[in-house]
Amino acid sequence: MKKKHFALIGHPIEHTMSPFIHQRLFELSNIDASYEVLNISPYDLKNVFPALQEFDGFNVTLPHKREIIYYLNELSKKGILCGAINTVKNISLKKRRYSIGFTTDPRGFLKSLRESKINLMGKVVILGCGGAARAIAYEVAAAGCETVIAVRHKSLNKATALAGDIYTNILSPNIQTCLISELSGHIDLLINTTPVGMYPNISDCIVEPSIIKNCSNVFDVVYNPDETVLIKTAKSLGVNAVNGISMLVWQAVYSHKIWNNSTFRSDDIKQLCEDTTKEMKRIFYGA
């Protein structure tokens, strides 16, 4: 069988653990495949897209999750709804390459919550309004939660547009936007979808402890480091806190389902989450 080739595109991308995760998944499913990382700036995406179509598939991370849509031939229903893509499958159709976009972030997020025994209910605050925020916000609103999209001032118009999209597509959503500095009161689940706190800027935190202490649960999509300042602060205040490793691994699992119709044992994925954390600490922090 011919060797398959996959990739991840993003910018910046030096923090990624995706090659480790995907190579393990290929091994578990007995597929001969390579997985490489491509650091592509937003200005270069259009020029390099023909080369990306030569891969069997590729993943998409910041800042390309929305921009990539303009170059694809087809989108999944969930991809259309969320307006953000993190997985692309390339096929040959009538002697031409045909690219189909999907988003596995929603399923990865929901699976990670279930694995962490966090119920999606009550007041949920989503920090940020980028690609990951869109995927998560739709799921939160569809679950009937009181959904708040909180951003910094420069992103307020973008957040308002996202809330408008959700209001249009979800039946009677309870959704609002605000500045992060305006957050107050009890929060059942606080979700950080921004890159704040991500390697190498690991001393940063997007919210003050006064906000964190009012939360029942904190979920940080950032996975490198495995304990961001947000996570550490939450734990120090007795707040249940979950990092982004599980979501990262599970969204990768669902990418493999799209690419190769692969299935995996839950125990193997749990072990992969643990091994990914250990490998990340070894590579980036010498642990």
C-alpha positions as protocol buffer text, in pm:
chain_id: "A"
residue {
  index: 1
  type: MET
  ca { x: 0 y: 0 z: 0 }
}
residue {
  index: 2
  type: LYS
  ca { x: 125 y: 347 z: -89 }
}
residue {
  index: 3
  type: LYS
  ca { x: 252 y: 558 z: 199 }
}
residue {
  index: 4
  type: LYS
  ca { x: 18 y: 843 z: 293 }
}
residue {
  index: 5
  type: HIS
  ca { x: 121 y: 1199 z: 373 }
}
residue {
  index: 6
  type: PHE
  ca { x: -42 y: 1444 z: 612 }
}
residue {
  index: 7
  type: ALA
  ca { x: 50 y: 1778 z: 767 }
}
residue {
  index: 8
  type: LEU
  ca { x: -42 y: 2056 z: 1007 }
}
residue {
  index: 9
  type: ILE
  ca { x: -44 y: 2420 z: 900 }
}
residue {
  index: 10
  type: GLY
  ca { x: -36 y: 2718 z: 1134 }
}
residue {
  index: 11
  type: HIS
  ca { x: 160 y: 3026 z: 1243 }
}
residue {
  index: 12
  type: PRO
  ca { x: 332 y: 3032 z: 1488 }
}
residue {
  index: 13
  type: ILE
  ca { x: 354 y: 2660 z: 1537 }
}
residue {
  index: 14
  type: GLU
  ca { x: 668 y: 2580 z: 1735 }
}
residue {
  index: 15
  type: HIS
  ca { x: 458 y: 2477 z: 2037 }
}
residue {
  index: 16
  type: THR
  ca { x: 277 y: 2190 z: 1862 }
}
residue {
  index: 17
  type: MET
  ca { x: 258 y: 1829 z: 1977 }
}
residue {
  index: 18
  type: SER
  ca { x: 52 y: 1716 z: 1678 }
}
residue {
  index: 19
  type: PRO
  ca { x: 326 y: 1509 z: 1505 }
}
residue {
  index: 20
  type: PHE
  ca { x: 372 y: 1296 z: 1817 }
}
residue {
  index: 21
  type: ILE
  ca { x: -3 y: 1242 z: 1852 }
}
residue {
  index: 22
  type: HIS
  ca { x: -74 y: 1164 z: 1487 }
}
residue {
  index: 23
  type: GLN
  ca { x: 221 y: 928 z: 1444 }
}
residue {
  index: 24
  type: ARG
  ca { x: 98 y: 729 z: 1743 }
}
residue {
  index: 25
  type: LEU
  ca { x: -252 y: 717 z: 1594 }
}
residue {
  index: 26
  type: PHE
  ca { x: -111 y: 596 z: 1261 }
}
residue {
  index: 27
  type: GLU
  ca { x: 79 y: 323 z: 1447 }
}
residue {
  index: 28
  type: LEU
  ca { x: -232 y: 218 z: 1640 }
}
residue {
  index: 29
  type: SER
  ca { x: -427 y: 184 z: 1315 }
}
residue {
  index: 30
  type: ASN
  ca { x: -139 y: 17 z: 1124 }
}
residue {
  index: 31
  type: ILE
  ca { x: -124 y: 287 z: 859 }
}
residue {
  index: 32
  type: ASP
  ca { x: 205 y: 378 z: 690 }
}
residue {
  index: 33
  type: ALA
  ca { x: 197 y: 758 z: 692 }
}
residue {
  index: 34
  type: SER
  ca { x: 404 y: 1068 z: 756 }
}
residue {
  index: 35
  type: TYR
  ca { x: 294 y: 1384 z: 935 }
}
residue {
  index: 36
  type: GLU
  ca { x: 483 y: 1710 z: 903 }
}
residue {
  index: 37
  type: VAL
  ca { x: 450 y: 2063 z: 1038 }
}
residue {
  index: 38
  type: LEU
  ca { x: 432 y: 2360 z: 802 }
}
residue {
  index: 39
  type: ASN
  ca { x: 474 y: 2711 z: 940 }
}
residue {
  index: 40
  type: ILE
  ca { x: 271 y: 2918 z: 694 }
}
residue {
  index: 41
  type: SER
  ca { x: 201 y: 3287 z: 742 }
}
residue {
  index: 42
  type: PRO
  ca { x: -144 y: 3426 z: 656 }
}
residue {
  index: 43
  type: TYR
  ca { x: 12 y: 3606 z: 360 }
}
residue {
  index: 44
  type: ASP
  ca { x: 143 y: 3282 z: 207 }
}
residue {
  index: 45
  type: LEU
  ca { x: -166 y: 3060 z: 241 }
}
residue {
  index: 46
  type: LYS
  ca { x: -302 y: 3133 z: -107 }
}
residue {
  index: 47
  type: ASN
  ca { x: 31 y: 3061 z: -276 }
}
residue {
  index: 48
  type: VAL
  ca { x: 100 y: 2734 z: -93 }
}
residue {
  index: 49
  type: PHE
  ca { x: -251 y: 2590 z: -111 }
}
residue {
  index: 50
  type: PRO
  ca { x: -189 y: 2399 z: -439 }
}
residue {
  index: 51
  type: ALA
  ca { x: 99 y: 2222 z: -264 }
}
residue {
  index: 52
  type: LEU
  ca { x: -125 y: 2143 z: 35 }
}
residue {
  index: 53
  type: GLN
  ca { x: -367 y: 1967 z: -198 }
}
residue {
  index: 54
  type: GLU
  ca { x: -99 y: 1709 z: -275 }
}
residue {
  index: 55
  type: PHE
  ca { x: -122 y: 1576 z: 80 }
}
residue {
  index: 56
  type: ASP
  ca { x: -380 y: 1309 z: 161 }
}
residue {
  index: 57
  type: GLY
  ca { x: -505 y: 1549 z: 427 }
}
residue {
  index: 58
  type: PHE
  ca { x: -397 y: 1817 z: 669 }
}
residue {
  index: 59
  type: ASN
  ca { x: -493 y: 1983 z: 993 }
}
residue {
  index: 60
  type: VAL
  ca { x: -541 y: 2356 z: 1036 }
}
residue {
  index: 61
  type: THR
  ca { x: -467 y: 2567 z: 1343 }
}
residue {
  index: 62
  type: LEU
  ca { x: -430 y: 2937 z: 1421 }
}
residue {
  index: 63
  type: PRO
  ca { x: -458 y: 3166 z: 1230 }
}
residue {
  index: 64
  type: HIS
  ca { x: -593 y: 2978 z: 927 }
}
residue {
  index: 65
  type: LYS
  ca { x: -915 y: 2811 z: 1052 }
}
residue {
  index: 66
  type: ARG
  ca { x: -1143 y: 3061 z: 880 }
}
residue {
  index: 67
  type: GLU
  ca { x: -925 y: 3177 z: 593 }
}
residue {
  index: 68
  type: ILE
  ca { x: -874 y: 2821 z: 466 }
}
residue {
  index: 69
  type: ILE
  ca { x: -1247 y: 2804 z: 382 }
}
residue {
  index: 70
  type: TYR
  ca { x: -1199 y: 3027 z: 77 }
}
residue {
  index: 71
  type: TYR
  ca { x: -975 y: 2767 z: -90 }
}
residue {
  index: 72
  type: LEU
  ca { x: -1177 y: 2451 z: -27 }
}
residue {
  index: 73
  type: ASN
  ca { x: -1415 y: 2281 z: -269 }
}
residue {
  index: 74
  type: GLU
  ca { x: -1663 y: 2160 z: -9 }
}
residue {
  index: 75
  type: LEU
  ca { x: -1743 y: 2193 z: 362 }
}
residue {
  index: 76
  type: SER
  ca { x: -1910 y: 1954 z: 604 }
}
residue {
  index: 77
  type: LYS
  ca { x: -2240 y: 2066 z: 759 }
}
residue {
  index: 78
  type: LYS
  ca { x: -2068 y: 2132 z: 1092 }
}
residue {
  index: 79
  type: GLY
  ca { x: -1791 y: 2321 z: 913 }
}
residue {
  index: 80
  type: ILE
  ca { x: -2049 y: 2545 z: 745 }
}
residue {
  index: 81
  type: LEU
  ca { x: -2231 y: 2602 z: 1073 }
}
residue {
  index: 82
  type: CYS
  ca { x: -1920 y: 2688 z: 1273 }
}
residue {
  index: 83
  type: GLY
  ca { x: -1745 y: 2878 z: 996 }
}
residue {
  index: 84
  type: ALA
  ca { x: -1410 y: 2733 z: 1102 }
}
residue {
  index: 85
  type: ILE
  ca { x: -1214 y: 2435 z: 969 }
}
residue {
  index: 86
  type: ASN
  ca { x: -942 y: 2229 z: 1137 }
}
residue {
  index: 87
  type: THR
  ca { x: -933 y: 1917 z: 918 }
}
residue {
  index: 88
  type: VAL
  ca { x: -906 y: 1887 z: 540 }
}
residue {
  index: 89
  type: LYS
  ca { x: -933 y: 1569 z: 334 }
}
residue {
  index: 90
  type: ASN
  ca { x: -794 y: 1575 z: -21 }
}
residue {
  index: 91
  type: ILE
  ca { x: -919 y: 1333 z: -286 }
}
residue {
  index: 92
  type: SER
  ca { x: -875 y: 1296 z: -661 }
}
residue {
  index: 93
  type: LEU
  ca { x: -1189 y: 1372 z: -858 }
}
residue {
  index: 94
  type: LYS
  ca { x: -1201 y: 1378 z: -1237 }
}
residue {
  index: 95
  type: LYS
  ca { x: -820 y: 1400 z: -1255 }
}
residue {
  index: 96
  type: ARG
  ca { x: -818 y: 1702 z: -1024 }
}
residue {
  index: 97
  type: ARG
  ca { x: -753 y: 1740 z: -653 }
}
residue {
  index: 98
  type: TYR
  ca { x: -1066 y: 1811 z: -448 }
}
residue {
  index: 99
  type: SER
  ca { x: -1045 y: 1946 z: -91 }
}
residue {
  index: 100
  type: ILE
  ca { x: -1315 y: 1893 z: 172 }
}
residue {
  index: 101
  type: GLY
  ca { x: -1313 y: 2084 z: 501 }
}
residue {
  index: 102
  type: PHE
  ca { x: -1434 y: 1957 z: 840 }
}
residue {
  index: 103
  type: THR
  ca { x: -1418 y: 2069 z: 1200 }
}
residue {
  index: 104
  type: THR
  ca { x: -1340 y: 1810 z: 1467 }
}
residue {
  index: 105
  type: ASP
  ca { x: -1296 y: 2070 z: 1741 }
}
residue {
  index: 106
  type: PRO
  ca { x: -1660 y: 2048 z: 1862 }
}
residue {
  index: 107
  type: ARG
  ca { x: -1647 y: 1670 z: 1909 }
}
residue {
  index: 108
  type: GLY
  ca { x: -1302 y: 1693 z: 2066 }
}
residue {
  index: 109
  type: PHE
  ca { x: -1426 y: 1957 z: 2309 }
}
residue {
  index: 110
  type: LEU
  ca { x: -1741 y: 1767 z: 2408 }
}
residue {
  index: 111
  type: LYS
  ca { x: -1553 y: 1438 z: 2448 }
}
residue {
  index: 112
  type: SER
  ca { x: -1292 y: 1610 z: 2667 }
}
residue {
  index: 113
  type: LEU
  ca { x: -1566 y: 1754 z: 2888 }
}
residue {
  index: 114
  type: ARG
  ca { x: -1723 y: 1410 z: 2928 }
}
residue {
  index: 115
  type: GLU
  ca { x: -1386 y: 1253 z: 3010 }
}
residue {
  index: 116
  type: SER
  ca { x: -1336 y: 1525 z: 3273 }
}
residue {
  index: 117
  type: LYS
  ca { x: -1690 y: 1478 z: 3411 }
}
residue {
  index: 118
  type: ILE
  ca { x: -1783 y: 1842 z: 3348 }
}
residue {
  index: 119
  type: ASN
  ca { x: -2148 y: 1903 z: 3269 }
}
residue {
  index: 120
  type: LEU
  ca { x: -2225 y: 2157 z: 2999 }
}
residue {
  index: 121
  type: MET
  ca { x: -2486 y: 2364 z: 3182 }
}
residue {
  index: 122
  type: GLY
  ca { x: -2554 y: 2697 z: 3347 }
}
residue {
  index: 123
  type: LYS
  ca { x: -2351 y: 3007 z: 3271 }
}
residue {
  index: 124
  type: VAL
  ca { x: -2059 y: 2943 z: 3034 }
}
residue {
  index: 125
  type: VAL
  ca { x: -1806 y: 3214 z: 2953 }
}
residue {
  index: 126
  type: ILE
  ca { x: -1593 y: 3174 z: 2641 }
}
residue {
  index: 127
  type: LEU
  ca { x: -1279 y: 3385 z: 2629 }
}
residue {
  index: 128
  type: GLY
  ca { x: -1198 y: 3476 z: 2269 }
}
residue {
  index: 129
  type: CYS
  ca { x: -1378 y: 3471 z: 1936 }
}
residue {
  index: 130
  type: GLY
  ca { x: -1141 y: 3292 z: 1695 }
}
residue {
  index: 131
  type: GLY
  ca { x: -1179 y: 2956 z: 1519 }
}
residue {
  index: 132
  type: ALA
  ca { x: -1178 y: 2741 z: 1831 }
}
residue {
  index: 133
  type: ALA
  ca { x: -1417 y: 2982 z: 2004 }
}
residue {
  index: 134
  type: ARG
  ca { x: -1664 y: 2954 z: 1715 }
}
residue {
  index: 135
  type: ALA
  ca { x: -1668 y: 2574 z: 1728 }
}
residue {
  index: 136
  type: ILE
  ca { x: -1711 y: 2569 z: 2105 }
}
residue {
  index: 137
  type: ALA
  ca { x: -1962 y: 2856 z: 2123 }
}
residue {
  index: 138
  type: TYR
  ca { x: -2203 y: 2679 z: 1887 }
}
residue {
  index: 139
  type: GLU
  ca { x: -2199 y: 2366 z: 2105 }
}
residue {
  index: 140
  type: VAL
  ca { x: -2242 y: 2566 z: 2425 }
}
residue {
  index: 141
  type: ALA
  ca { x: -2535 y: 2767 z: 2284 }
}
residue {
  index: 142
  type: ALA
  ca { x: -2698 y: 2457 z: 2135 }
}
residue {
  index: 143
  type: ALA
  ca { x: -2684 y: 2293 z: 2479 }
}
residue {
  index: 144
  type: GLY
  ca { x: -2903 y: 2572 z: 2612 }
}
residue {
  index: 145
  type: CYS
  ca { x: -2639 y: 2733 z: 2829 }
}
residue {
  index: 146
  type: GLU
  ca { x: -2628 y: 3101 z: 2918 }
}
residue {
  index: 147
  type: THR
  ca { x: -2345 y: 3178 z: 2677 }
}
residue {
  index: 148
  type: VAL
  ca { x: -2115 y: 3475 z: 2719 }
}
residue {
  index: 149
  type: ILE
  ca { x: -1841 y: 3558 z: 2468 }
}
residue {
  index: 150
  type: ALA
  ca { x: -1587 y: 3776 z: 2648 }
}
residue {
  index: 151
  type: VAL
  ca { x: -1305 y: 3952 z: 2464 }
}
residue {
  index: 152
  type: ARG
  ca { x: -1070 y: 4244 z: 2477 }
}
residue {
  index: 153
  type: HIS
  ca { x: -1187 y: 4575 z: 2335 }
}
residue {
  index: 154
  type: LYS
  ca { x: -1019 y: 4531 z: 1995 }
}
residue {
  index: 155
  type: SER
  ca { x: -1216 y: 4210 z: 1932 }
}
residue {
  index: 156
  type: LEU
  ca { x: -1558 y: 4329 z: 2046 }
}
residue {
  index: 157
  type: ASN
  ca { x: -1699 y: 4380 z: 1695 }
}
residue {
  index: 158
  type: LYS
  ca { x: -1579 y: 4034 z: 1592 }
}
residue {
  index: 159
  type: ALA
  ca { x: -1737 y: 3882 z: 1903 }
}
residue {
  index: 160
  type: THR
  ca { x: -2065 y: 4060 z: 1832 }
}
residue {
  index: 161
  type: ALA
  ca { x: -2061 y: 3920 z: 1477 }
}
residue {
  index: 162
  type: LEU
  ca { x: -2006 y: 3568 z: 1613 }
}
residue {
  index: 163
  type: ALA
  ca { x: -2294 y: 3607 z: 1855 }
}
residue {
  index: 164
  type: GLY
  ca { x: -2510 y: 3724 z: 1564 }
}
residue {
  index: 165
  type: ASP
  ca { x: -2417 y: 3417 z: 1360 }
}
residue {
  index: 166
  type: ILE
  ca { x: -2508 y: 3188 z: 1647 }
}
residue {
  index: 167
  type: TYR
  ca { x: -2836 y: 3371 z: 1706 }
}
residue {
  index: 168
  type: THR
  ca { x: -2922 y: 3317 z: 1339 }
}
residue {
  index: 169
  type: ASN
  ca { x: -2841 y: 2946 z: 1336 }
}
residue {
  index: 170
  type: ILE
  ca { x: -2938 y: 2823 z: 1683 }
}
residue {
  index: 171
  type: LEU
  ca { x: -3301 y: 2822 z: 1797 }
}
residue {
  index: 172
  type: SER
  ca { x: -3350 y: 3087 z: 2069 }
}
residue {
  index: 173
  type: PRO
  ca { x: -2992 y: 3095 z: 2202 }
}
residue {
  index: 174
  type: ASN
  ca { x: -2920 y: 3273 z: 2529 }
}
residue {
  index: 175
  type: ILE
  ca { x: -2607 y: 3454 z: 2417 }
}
residue {
  index: 176
  type: GLN
  ca { x: -2435 y: 3784 z: 2486 }
}
residue {
  index: 177
  type: THR
  ca { x: -2097 y: 3951 z: 2451 }
}
residue {
  index: 178
  type: CYS
  ca { x: -1892 y: 4164 z: 2687 }
}
residue {
  index: 179
  type: LEU
  ca { x: -1541 y: 4283 z: 2762 }
}
residue {
  index: 180
  type: ILE
  ca { x: -1332 y: 4053 z: 2977 }
}
residue {
  index: 181
  type: SER
  ca { x: -1294 y: 4339 z: 3223 }
}
residue {
  index: 182
  type: GLU
  ca { x: -1673 y: 4347 z: 3264 }
}
residue {
  index: 183
  type: LEU
  ca { x: -1711 y: 3984 z: 3375 }
}
residue {
  index: 184
  type: SER
  ca { x: -1877 y: 3939 z: 3713 }
}
residue {
  index: 185
  type: GLY
  ca { x: -2082 y: 3693 z: 3915 }
}
residue {
  index: 186
  type: HIS
  ca { x: -2075 y: 3315 z: 3928 }
}
residue {
  index: 187
  type: ILE
  ca { x: -1955 y: 3122 z: 3622 }
}
residue {
  index: 188
  type: ASP
  ca { x: -2028 y: 2751 z: 3588 }
}
residue {
  index: 189
  type: LEU
  ca { x: -1764 y: 2699 z: 3319 }
}
residue {
  index: 190
  type: LEU
  ca { x: -1492 y: 2938 z: 3202 }
}
residue {
  index: 191
  type: ILE
  ca { x: -1331 y: 2840 z: 2870 }
}
residue {
  index: 192
  type: ASN
  ca { x: -1015 y: 3002 z: 2737 }
}
residue {
  index: 193
  type: THR
  ca { x: -992 y: 2967 z: 2358 }
}
residue {
  index: 194
  type: THR
  ca { x: -723 y: 3234 z: 2314 }
}
residue {
  index: 195
  type: PRO
  ca { x: -349 y: 3159 z: 2285 }
}
residue {
  index: 196
  type: VAL
  ca { x: -277 y: 3364 z: 2599 }
}
residue {
  index: 197
  type: GLY
  ca { x: -50 y: 3161 z: 2827 }
}
residue {
  index: 198
  type: MET
  ca { x: 75 y: 2938 z: 2546 }
}
residue {
  index: 199
  type: TYR
  ca { x: 443 y: 2852 z: 2503 }
}
residue {
  index: 200
  type: PRO
  ca { x: 669 y: 3050 z: 2493 }
}
residue {
  index: 201
  type: ASN
  ca { x: 467 y: 3320 z: 2676 }
}
residue {
  index: 202
  type: ILE
  ca { x: 387 y: 3093 z: 2967 }
}
residue {
  index: 203
  type: SER
  ca { x: 372 y: 3366 z: 3234 }
}
residue {
  index: 204
  type: ASP
  ca { x: 64 y: 3531 z: 3078 }
}
residue {
  index: 205
  type: CYS
  ca { x: -295 y: 3493 z: 3198 }
}
residue {
  index: 206
  type: ILE
  ca { x: -601 y: 3639 z: 3027 }
}
residue {
  index: 207
  type: VAL
  ca { x: -816 y: 3693 z: 3340 }
}
residue {
  index: 208
  type: GLU
  ca { x: -762 y: 3809 z: 3697 }
}
residue {
  index: 209
  type: PRO
  ca { x: -785 y: 3572 z: 3996 }
}
residue {
  index: 210
  type: SER
  ca { x: -1095 y: 3763 z: 4109 }
}
residue {
  index: 211
  type: ILE
  ca { x: -1279 y: 3621 z: 3805 }
}
residue {
  index: 212
  type: ILE
  ca { x: -1134 y: 3271 z: 3834 }
}
residue {
  index: 213
  type: LYS
  ca { x: -1239 y: 3231 z: 4199 }
}
residue {
  index: 214
  type: ASN
  ca { x: -1604 y: 3274 z: 4095 }
}
residue {
  index: 215
  type: CYS
  ca { x: -1589 y: 2974 z: 3860 }
}
residue {
  index: 216
  type: SER
  ca { x: -1697 y: 2616 z: 3924 }
}
residue {
  index: 217
  type: ASN
  ca { x: -1487 y: 2483 z: 3636 }
}
residue {
  index: 218
  type: VAL
  ca { x: -1209 y: 2616 z: 3412 }
}
residue {
  index: 219
  type: PHE
  ca { x: -1121 y: 2467 z: 3072 }
}
residue {
  index: 220
  type: ASP
  ca { x: -811 y: 2597 z: 2894 }
}
residue {
  index: 221
  type: VAL
  ca { x: -781 y: 2501 z: 2528 }
}
residue {
  index: 222
  type: VAL
  ca { x: -410 y: 2582 z: 2557 }
}
residue {
  index: 223
  type: TYR
  ca { x: -216 y: 2258 z: 2614 }
}
residue {
  index: 224
  type: ASN
  ca { x: 147 y: 2375 z: 2610 }
}
residue {
  index: 225
  type: PRO
  ca { x: 228 y: 2410 z: 2897 }
}
residue {
  index: 226
  type: ASP
  ca { x: -2 y: 2151 z: 3049 }
}
residue {
  index: 227
  type: GLU
  ca { x: -51 y: 2384 z: 3345 }
}
residue {
  index: 228
  type: THR
  ca { x: -93 y: 2743 z: 3228 }
}
residue {
  index: 229
  type: VAL
  ca { x: -110 y: 3027 z: 3478 }
}
residue {
  index: 230
  type: LEU
  ca { x: -488 y: 3010 z: 3434 }
}
residue {
  index: 231
  type: ILE
  ca { x: -492 y: 2641 z: 3529 }
}
residue {
  index: 232
  type: LYS
  ca { x: -249 y: 2688 z: 3820 }
}
residue {
  index: 233
  type: THR
  ca { x: -447 y: 2981 z: 3956 }
}
residue {
  index: 234
  type: ALA
  ca { x: -775 y: 2791 z: 3933 }
}
residue {
  index: 235
  type: LYS
  ca { x: -632 y: 2493 z: 4120 }
}
residue {
  index: 236
  type: SER
  ca { x: -483 y: 2716 z: 4389 }
}
residue {
  index: 237
  type: LEU
  ca { x: -831 y: 2862 z: 4443 }
}
residue {
  index: 238
  type: GLY
  ca { x: -994 y: 2519 z: 4465 }
}
residue {
  index: 239
  type: VAL
  ca { x: -1154 y: 2543 z: 4121 }
}
residue {
  index: 240
  type: ASN
  ca { x: -1174 y: 2232 z: 3903 }
}
residue {
  index: 241
  type: ALA
  ca { x: -942 y: 2294 z: 3607 }
}
residue {
  index: 242
  type: VAL
  ca { x: -877 y: 2100 z: 3283 }
}
residue {
  index: 243
  type: ASN
  ca { x: -610 y: 2166 z: 3020 }
}
residue {
  index: 244
  type: GLY
  ca { x: -635 y: 2124 z: 2643 }
}
residue {
  index: 245
  type: ILE
  ca { x: -442 y: 1798 z: 2600 }
}
residue {
  index: 246
  type: SER
  ca { x: -752 y: 1577 z: 2596 }
}
residue {
  index: 247
  type: MET
  ca { x: -932 y: 1800 z: 2345 }
}
residue {
  index: 248
  type: LEU
  ca { x: -620 y: 1809 z: 2125 }
}
residue {
  index: 249
  type: VAL
  ca { x: -591 y: 1431 z: 2121 }
}
residue {
  index: 250
  type: TRP
  ca { x: -960 y: 1364 z: 2067 }
}
residue {
  index: 251
  type: GLN
  ca { x: -994 y: 1612 z: 1781 }
}
residue {
  index: 252
  type: ALA
  ca { x: -697 y: 1432 z: 1622 }
}
residue {
  index: 253
  type: VAL
  ca { x: -877 y: 1100 z: 1670 }
}
residue {
  index: 254
  type: TYR
  ca { x: -1178 y: 1234 z: 1482 }
}
residue {
  index: 255
  type: SER
  ca { x: -948 y: 1363 z: 1205 }
}
residue {
  index: 256
  type: HIS
  ca { x: -826 y: 1006 z: 1155 }
}
residue {
  index: 257
  type: LYS
  ca { x: -1185 y: 888 z: 1136 }
}
residue {
  index: 258
  type: ILE
  ca { x: -1235 y: 1134 z: 848 }
}
residue {
  index: 259
  type: TRP
  ca { x: -909 y: 1053 z: 669 }
}
residue {
  index: 260
  type: ASN
  ca { x: -891 y: 676 z: 708 }
}
residue {
  index: 261
  type: ASN
  ca { x: -1211 y: 565 z: 885 }
}
residue {
  index: 262
  type: SER
  ca { x: -991 y: 463 z: 1180 }
}
residue {
  index: 263
  type: THR
  ca { x: -1127 y: 362 z: 1521 }
}
residue {
  index: 264
  type: PHE
  ca { x: -942 y: 341 z: 1851 }
}
residue {
  index: 265
  type: ARG
  ca { x: -981 y: 190 z: 2196 }
}
residue {
  index: 266
  type: SER
  ca { x: -1061 y: 443 z: 2471 }
}
residue {
  index: 267
  type: ASP
  ca { x: -779 y: 305 z: 2686 }
}
residue {
  index: 268
  type: ASP
  ca { x: -529 y: 368 z: 2406 }
}
residue {
  index: 269
  type: ILE
  ca { x: -643 y: 729 z: 2373 }
}
residue {
  index: 270
  type: LYS
  ca { x: -626 y: 783 z: 2749 }
}
residue {
  index: 271
  type: GLN
  ca { x: -270 y: 650 z: 2743 }
}
residue {
  index: 272
  type: LEU
  ca { x: -188 y: 874 z: 2448 }
}
residue {
  index: 273
  type: CYS
  ca { x: -304 y: 1180 z: 2645 }
}
residue {
  index: 274
  type: GLU
  ca { x: -69 y: 1085 z: 2928 }
}
residue {
  index: 275
  type: ASP
  ca { x: 221 y: 1010 z: 2694 }
}
residue {
  index: 276
  type: THR
  ca { x: 170 y: 1338 z: 2507 }
}
residue {
  index: 277
  type: THR
  ca { x: 199 y: 1533 z: 2831 }
}
residue {
  index: 278
  type: LYS
  ca { x: 518 y: 1348 z: 2927 }
}
residue {
  index: 279
  type: GLU
  ca { x: 674 y: 1397 z: 2584 }
}
residue {
  index: 280
  type: MET
  ca { x: 583 y: 1765 z: 2580 }
}
residue {
  index: 281
  type: LYS
  ca { x: 748 y: 1820 z: 2918 }
}
residue {
  index: 282
  type: ARG
  ca { x: 1059 y: 1641 z: 2795 }
}
residue {
  index: 283
  type: ILE
  ca { x: 1085 y: 1840 z: 2470 }
}
residue {
  index: 284
  type: PHE
  ca { x: 996 y: 2187 z: 2592 }
}
residue {
  index: 285
  type: TYR
  ca { x: 1078 y: 2189 z: 2962 }
}
residue {
  index: 286
  type: GLY
  ca { x: 1352 y: 1927 z: 3008 }
}
residue {
  index: 287
  type: ALA
  ca { x: 1140 y: 1731 z: 3254 }
}
